[in-house]
Amino acid sequence: MSYGYESYIGDKVRKLDHRNSQHIKNGVLLKNFTYDGNNLSYRSQQSMFQNQFVQDANMVQHYGFASVPLSGAHTITLAIGGENNSNVIVSTHDTRYLPKKLIAGEVSIHDYQGQSIELKQDQQINLNGQGNININANNTINMYSGGNKVVSVRGGSMYVENIIPSNGWSGTFSTPTGQTVRVDAGIITDVS
């Protein structure tokens, strides 16, 4: 039996079919992502169908958002040109840490420790931390309620606007004009 034109074309078709079936793959991360300074990207090792192992698969992420998934997360990988040496991870998903109480239209940025920022359907924004929640600004931090500024923090001092002390509230604060106000049990006791 000779190797003729039909056999040659058949081999080419089989190779193209194999390459096309390799374009989109699902997999599982075998180790945590690490940052590769030479390639300016996060990379990981993953396992894909037919027990293929891919070393140093590059992860592409959306501008302004970065995450470093843990080993065991599921991946969607694109093979550029169908070649295994050009895999790019375009999506990761980890059901182990997925929030379970979101409803239609809600958004959560979350991690494996239970920390999250939630945009709720009732227009609440919830910050959930397991440690400190830090807000850093080079200038002024302002807090508004109902369109009115209620608190400003500048240069290490906190300024409270239009105070209506409630029963039992005690403390000291500074006004925008530099006065110190002392409140004891909801009553202003000193302004100096």
Secondary structure by P-SEA (a helix, b strand, c coil): ccccaaaaaaaaaaaaaaaaaacbbbbbbcccccccccccbbbbbbcccccccccbbbbbbcccbbbbbcccccbbbbcccccccccccccccccccccccccccccccccccccccccccccbbbbbbcccbbbbbccbbbbbccccccbbbcccbbbbcccccccccccccccccbbbbbbccccccccc
